[in-house]
Amino acid sequence: MLIKNLEKATLKKATKEKTSTGSLINASYTKIDDYRIQEQTLQDEVSSTIYGSDVNKMLRVASPLHRLERYLLPKVDNKDDNISLYYLFYKDVQYKIVAVRDYYLDISRLWNH
């Protein structure tokens, strides 16, 4: 992984609040840490099969020494501190974390902010 290809991303954790209609929304975000990541677009056939038409808004990212991946991996099956509460903010876009592996993350674009 070349240092010149690394870009800054911020990991944040959402705090959920119940609305008057009873649905849960992300009320606020708490910054966890800044990470350096390298992005890859998903273009292979396996990814296209898994994510279907959503593959166009997906990215695969990796961090040096897989520090981000190691932080998030235990949260995949955790009920109290689940991966669904974590978002990656990268290049002024909010991404939902879709998959966590030992050596990369798959993230899906939600919106520009």
N, C-alpha and C positions, 0 to 999 in steps of 0.2 A: 504494500500500500504506500503510494508516494505522498509525501507531505503536501506537495503542491496541489494534489487532487482533493484534499480534505476541506470540508466546509463546516461552518458552525451550525449546530441545531440545538434547540432547547427542549428538554423533556419536562413536561408539566403534568401534575396530577389534578384531576377534576374533583370538585366537591359537589355532590348532588343535593338538590333541594326539591321538595315536593311542591307542585303548583296547586292552585285552587281547584283544578280539575282532577288532581290526584296523580298526574304524571310526573316523572322525575326529569329534571333538566340539569345541565351543568351550570351551576350558579357562579362558580369562580374557579380559578386555576392557581395552584401553588407551584412555583418553580422548584424543580428537583435539582437540576444541574445542567450545565452546558456541555455538549459533547462535540467532538469533531467526527464527521462521518464522510464516507465516500458513497456516492449513489451509483446504482446500475438500473437501467430500464429492464423490464421483464419482456423478453421477446421470444422466449423459447416456447415450443409447443406444449410442454407440460404445464407451464404457467398459464397459457391461454386456455387450456382445458380446465384447470382449477378455478381460475377467476373469471372466465368468460369475457363478456363485454367490459367488465370492470378493469381488465388488464391495462387499459389506456390511462387510468388514473392511479395506477400502482407503481411503487418504486421498491427496489430492494436496496437496503443500505447496510453498511458495515462500519464498525468503529475500530480504531487501532487497539490492538490487544484485546479486542472484543469486550471492552469495558461496559458498554451500553447493553450488549446482549447478556452478559453475566448479571447485570443488575435486574433486568426484566424477566429472565428465564424463570426464577422461582415464583413469579407473580402469575404465571399462566394458569396454574391450578389452585391458586390461593383464593378462598372464598371471601375473606375480609379485605384483602388488598389486591384485588384482581386487576389483570392487565387492561380490562375494559375502562378503567379509570385513568389511564395514562395516554397522553397525546404528545406527538413530536411536532414542534413548530420549526419549519425549515423553509428558508427563502420566502418568508411572509405567507406561508401556507400552513394550515393546520392539517395534520395527518393522524388518522386513527391507526393504531398498531393492530395488524391483522394476524401476523404469525411471528413467533420468536423462535429462532434456531440458535445453535451454538455459535455459528459464524456469520449470521446475518439476521435482519428483520425485514419483513414485508409490511409496507405501510400503504394506506389508501388515502388519497386527497379528500378532504372534507370541504374546506372553503378558504378563500384568501381573506386575510385580515389587514 
